[in-house]
Amino acid sequence: MFEIARRLTLAEQAEILSACRHVIQQAPLFTKTMPPTGAAFRYQCTSAGRYGWISDRTGFRYVGQHPVTQHPFPPLPPIIHQLATDIASQYDLALRPETALINWYAADGKLGLHQDKTEVSRAPVISISVGDDCVFIMGGMKRTDKKQDMILQSGDVLIMGAEDRLRFHGVKKIISGTAPPELNLKQPGRLNITVRQVYR
Ligand SMILES: O=C(O)CCC(=O)C(=O)O
């Protein structure tokens, strides 16, 4: 299934934002580059948990150390861990969160169509959005399959699991100025956190 599994309250969103800020203080956002060209991605990223996802000229992979600080990634914030396992169990799916990829999209940020398949595990991916809305593209199992645009808003928690775990997807556009003012974002943009099990 892929669907919006929950809409978080503003208080929950603020708590998640604060947990991510704490992670970012220890494991700063960085810009990855795309294999094989070395072109820069249009968003910044860091991770929390046992592993972090990186990409460079040699490929995509999970690593145990932040590529800039060379330290282990900070622990997965308990609020994010709990939310992800609650959502998975709501759908009777097992998920042992091993990493949270934290993406930050500025106003011109985007992420091309891709499948999440660096993970060996096929446990569901739980995706939490905070900040500006975005136009999210959901495709099928093949890159060329029909795609649909959907708006992801601040507080939306999307699940991609079971037969939909490997659907192509991407972020087409950030809709600037749509973040809830109560969140007091220090700069405009969108935060997305995907919680994943990496290994079986
Ligand atoms: O930002 C999003 O909503 C999606 C993030 C994503 O697909 C990824 O990090 O692989």
The ligand as an SDF file (V2000), in Angstrom:
LIG
                    3D

 10  9  0  0  0  0  0  0  0  0999 V2000
   11.0730   13.9150    0.2360 O   0  0  0  0  0  0  0  0  0  0  0  0
   10.3150   12.9880    0.0320 C   0  0  0  0  0  0  0  0  0  0  0  0
    9.0960   13.0700    0.2000 O   0  0  0  0  0  0  0  0  0  0  0  0
   10.8330   11.6840   -0.5280 C   0  0  0  0  0  0  0  0  0  0  0  0
   12.2370   11.3470   -0.1090 C   0  0  0  0  0  0  0  0  0  0  0  0
   12.7650   10.1790   -0.8670 C   0  0  0  0  0  0  0  0  0  0  0  0
   12.1380    9.6430   -1.7480 O   0  0  0  0  0  0  0  0  0  0  0  0
   14.1010    9.6770   -0.5660 C   0  0  0  0  0  0  0  0  0  0  0  0
   14.8270   10.2410    0.2810 O   0  0  0  0  0  0  0  0  0  0  0  0
   14.4880    8.6560   -1.1860 O   0  0  0  0  0  0  0  0  0  0  0  0
  1  2  2  0
  2  3  1  0
  2  4  1  0
  4  5  1  0
  5  6  1  0
  6  7  2  0
  6  8  1  0
  8  9  2  0
  8 10  1  0
M  END
$$$$
